[in-house]
Amino acid sequence: MKSVSINGIARVDLGKKFAKQLRKEENVPCVIYGGKEGPIHFYAHSNEFRSIVYTPNVYLIDIKIEDTVSQAIMGDIQFHPVTDKILHIDFLRVFEDQMVKINVPVNISGNSIGVRNGGRLAINMRRTLIEALPANLPETIDIDITNIKIGQSIRVKDILLENIHFLNNSEDVIVAVGMDRLKVSISNWITWEKT
């Protein structure tokens, strides 16, 4: 998994009043938590987060605050309901020897036989929840749909990746190829006309 760096500044003053002032100055209040260490409150300019928030990709993030670097993943993000500006971000510490739970994008590739034969592709899951050690975290879950025919699907249980545990229901359908509704209607009409 790719990693990016963020330069943060430690927050001395906490509370709504100071958070409001930070946001006025185009900064985003943040907190890093997890593990035995206490939470670290910091802030960074909103431009620092463009590459990690407004993208479908998932990253390991190196947060540099003064002389310390904490490796983390992004947790909860709060957006302004009207302007969609970032109000607050929670980061979760990552440790090399501890499993991480994270939603990873699903990447569909290939040209399905079923779609070429007139079927309709349905992508039911754009992300899937996995658990793995940081060193084994993939950037995406890649699925090749070339051999999927009409009426077939790929479920969570069909994806086998070493050192990765899927936390979604094993029967959940990730991608499927079904009959196009128009073709179903025409075939039903033809059957009705014959009778």
C-alpha positions in Angstrom: 0.0 0.0 0.0 1.2 3.5 -0.9 2.1 5.9 1.9 1.9 9.7 2.0 3.3 12.2 4.5 1.4 15.0 6.3 3.1 17.8 8.3 1.1 18.6 11.3 1.4 21.2 14.2 0.6 20.1 17.7 -2.5 21.7 19.2 -2.1 23.3 22.6 -5.6 24.8 23.0 -8.5 22.4 22.6 -12.2 23.2 22.4 -14.8 24.5 20.0 -13.6 28.1 20.1 -10.0 27.2 19.1 -11.2 24.7 16.5 -13.4 27.4 14.9 -10.4 29.7 14.7 -8.3 27.0 13.1 -11.0 26.4 10.4 -11.2 30.2 9.7 -7.5 30.0 8.9 -8.1 27.1 6.4 -6.7 24.5 8.9 -8.2 21.2 9.8 -8.2 20.0 13.5 -7.2 16.3 13.8 -6.5 13.7 16.4 -4.4 10.5 16.3 -5.5 7.7 18.7 -5.0 4.0 19.3 -2.4 1.8 21.1 -1.1 2.4 24.5 -0.1 6.1 23.9 -2.6 8.8 24.6 -4.3 10.7 21.8 -2.3 13.4 19.9 -4.2 16.5 18.9 -2.8 18.4 15.9 -3.8 20.5 12.9 -2.7 20.9 9.4 -3.6 23.1 6.4 -6.5 21.8 4.4 -4.2 21.5 1.3 -2.3 18.7 3.1 -5.4 16.4 2.9 -6.4 16.9 -0.7 -4.4 13.9 -1.9 -5.9 11.5 0.7 -9.5 12.6 1.2 -10.8 13.4 -2.3 -9.7 10.1 -3.9 -11.0 6.5 -3.9 -7.5 5.3 -3.0 -6.4 4.3 0.5 -3.1 5.2 2.0 -0.8 4.6 5.0 -0.1 8.1 6.3 3.1 9.2 8.0 2.1 12.2 10.2 5.0 14.4 11.2 4.5 16.5 14.2 7.7 18.3 15.4 10.3 15.5 15.9 7.9 12.5 15.9 6.4 10.5 13.1 3.2 8.4 13.6 2.0 5.9 11.0 -1.8 5.9 10.8 -4.8 5.3 8.6 -7.7 7.7 8.2 -10.7 7.0 10.4 -13.7 9.2 10.6 -14.0 12.4 8.6 -16.5 15.2 9.4 -17.6 17.5 6.5 -19.5 20.7 6.7 -23.1 19.9 5.6 -23.3 22.9 3.1 -19.8 23.7 1.9 -18.4 20.2 2.1 -15.2 21.5 3.7 -13.3 19.1 6.1 -14.2 20.0 9.7 -12.3 17.2 11.5 -10.3 14.0 10.9 -9.6 11.1 13.2 -6.5 9.0 12.5 -5.9 5.5 13.9 -2.3 4.5 14.8 -0.9 1.6 12.9 1.7 -0.9 14.3 3.7 -3.3 12.3 2.7 -6.3 14.4 -1.0 -5.5 14.8 -3.8 -6.3 12.3 -5.5 -3.3 10.7 -9.2 -3.2 9.6 -9.7 -1.0 6.5 -12.1 -0.5 3.6 -10.2 -1.1 0.3 -11.4 -0.1 -3.2 -12.5 -2.9 -5.5 -10.9 -2.7 -9.0 -12.8 -4.4 -11.8 -10.9 -5.4 -14.9 -11.6 -7.4 -18.1 -14.4 -7.6 -20.6 -17.0 -10.1 -19.4 -18.3 -12.8 -21.8 -21.7 -12.2 -20.4 -21.6 -8.5 -21.2 -20.4 -9.2 -24.7 -23.4 -11.5 -25.1 -25.8 -8.8 -24.1 -25.8 -9.1 -20.3 -25.7 -6.2 -17.9 -22.9 -5.8 -15.4 -23.8 -4.9 -11.8 -21.1 -3.8 -9.4 -22.6 -4.2 -5.9 -19.5 -3.4 -3.9 -17.1 -0.5 -4.6 -15.1 -1.2 -1.4 -14.6 -4.3 0.8 -13.6 -4.5 4.4 -10.4 -6.4 5.1 -8.1 -7.2 8.0 -4.3 -7.6 7.5 -0.9 -6.6 8.9 0.2 -3.1 7.5 2.9 -4.8 5.3 0.2 -6.9 3.6 -2.4 -4.2 3.0 -3.2 -4.0 -0.8 -4.0 -0.7 -2.5 -7.0 -2.4 -4.3 -8.8 -5.7 -4.5 -8.4 -6.6 -8.2 -11.1 -8.7 -9.8 -10.9 -10.0 -13.4 -14.4 -10.5 -14.8 -13.4 -11.8 -18.3 -14.9 -15.3 -17.8 -18.1 -14.3 -16.1 -21.2 -15.4 -18.1 -24.8 -14.2 -17.8 -26.2 -15.4 -14.5 -22.8 -15.7 -12.8 -21.3 -13.6 -10.1 -18.2 -13.2 -7.9 -18.8 -13.3 -4.2 -16.6 -12.3 -1.3 -15.8 -16.0 -0.6 -14.5 -16.4 -4.2 -11.6 -14.0 -3.6 -8.6 -15.8 -2.1 -5.7 -13.5 -1.2 -2.8 -14.6 1.0 -2.4 -12.9 4.4 -5.7 -11.0 4.0 -9.0 -11.8 5.8 -12.2 -10.4 4.4 -14.7 -9.1 7.0 -17.7 -8.7 4.8 -20.3 -11.6 4.7 -18.8 -14.3 2.6 -22.0 -14.6 0.5 -22.1 -10.9 -0.4 -22.0 -10.4 -4.2 -19.3 -8.1 -5.4 -20.0 -8.2 -9.1 -22.6 -10.0 -11.2 -23.7 -10.2 -14.8 -27.5 -10.4 -15.3 -29.9 -10.5 -18.3 -30.6 -7.0 -19.7 -34.2 -6.0 -18.8 -35.1 -5.1 -22.4 -34.0 -8.5 -23.7 -36.0 -10.2 -20.9 -39.1 -8.2 -21.9 -38.6 -9.0 -25.6 -38.1 -12.7 -25.0 -41.3 -12.7 -22.7 -43.3 -10.9 -25.5 -42.1 -13.4 -28.1 -43.1 -16.3 -25.8 -46.5 -14.7 -25.3 -47.0 -14.1 -29.0 -46.3 -17.8 -29.7 -48.9 -19.0 -27.3 
